[in-house]
Amino acid sequence: MFCPNCGKTEEKLFDNLCRSCFLKDVVLAEIPDQIEITICAHCESRLEKGKWHDLEISDEEVILNTLNEHITLNKYAQDVEIDLELILERGSTLEFIVHIKGSVLGEIIEQDYKLNVKINRNVCPECSKYMSGYYEAVIQLRVDNRNPDEEEINSIDMLIADSINKISKKNKMAYIAERVVLKEGIDYYIGSQKVAKRLSNILKNHFGGVIKESPRLMGRDKSAGKDLYRTWISFRIPYFRVNDFIKYGNVLGQVTSIEGKRISVHDLVSQNQTSIQWRDYDKIETVAKKEDINETTVTAKSPNSIQILHPVSYEPLDIDINPEIADVEIGSQVPVIEIEGNVYILGNFKNI
């Protein structure tokens, strides 16, 4: 076998050339004169292969990744290294020198190529929805039989804002498209149903309450062949608060805590602690508020009873002793609540 270029006889030819002739004119890579990259002007996500991606990499890495999709390396090249050098920037077009280094038949080859990169600024679907005020769900904050107070609204606003901030780092549909203040409560318009459901569960776990969902058909996506729904999520806060008094079946007690899974109640009669599940919320009756608590004076004490003055009429009343109030002394002031004609000493409760 001989090289048709120089006539040298060799046992092995490379593309019909001897090693020396082949290396003399070897081309390490074939690259396009120009490539295009589409970037969201709002969130900097990149469009790759028809899909938008949040890529936590530099622009240079994005360009290299795109270049790798369009480059053709010499079949004999090994251990190839590619570096970019920006030499000129003209508006949305960047001009680079592509430095390529590799080993070909044991010889280190270094070559440079010119590359223009066209940067297309567009808006990804998620940002387009955000900018247009698009929403998929509404969380309706309501309080049974009263309007939410300023403290409740501020606490819920802060929890939603903090949760949105955390969720949005992985989900761009985590945003509030609109917040509408109504006489009966607040409506939060949320970007996605998934985020809205997560937020409502966060609210319930923190504040307790009852959640009900009501999906409504809004149209049909003909391209995807599926119905489009919006979901209204009712988040109901109970009428009562911690330290208010409720009646549930045979339990008459003071609310000691309101949590995501249960309501804890201190029974005024048995002095036991009771838990009520939220599924039984509609069976609970509020019988007195924290503001109805009064103070009165202990006037006498016997082994079995404590005598106090009625907080309004000042008539003497005898109250059976229980462990909660056993240490009460004559002349001391005690918190009391009157419910359905009966007066109860509240023992060691501190929140009056």
Secondary structure, 3 states (H helix, E strand, C coil): CECCCCCCECCCCECCECHHHHHHCCCCEECCCEEEEEEECCCCCEEECCEEECCCCCHHHHHHHHHHHHCEECCCEEEEEEEEEEEEEECCEEEEEEEEEEEECCEEEEEEEEEEEEEEEECCHHHHHHHHCCCCEEEEEEECCCCCCHHHHHHHHHHHHHHHHHHCCCCCCCCEEEEEEECCEEEEEECCHHHHHHHHHHHHHHHCCEEEEEEEEEEEECCCCEEEEEEEEEEEECCCCCCCEEEECCEEEEEEEECCCEEEEEECCCCCEEEEEHHHHHHCEEEECHHHCEEEEEEEECCCEEEEECCCCCCEEEEECCCCCCCCCCCCEEEEEEECCEEEECCCCCCC
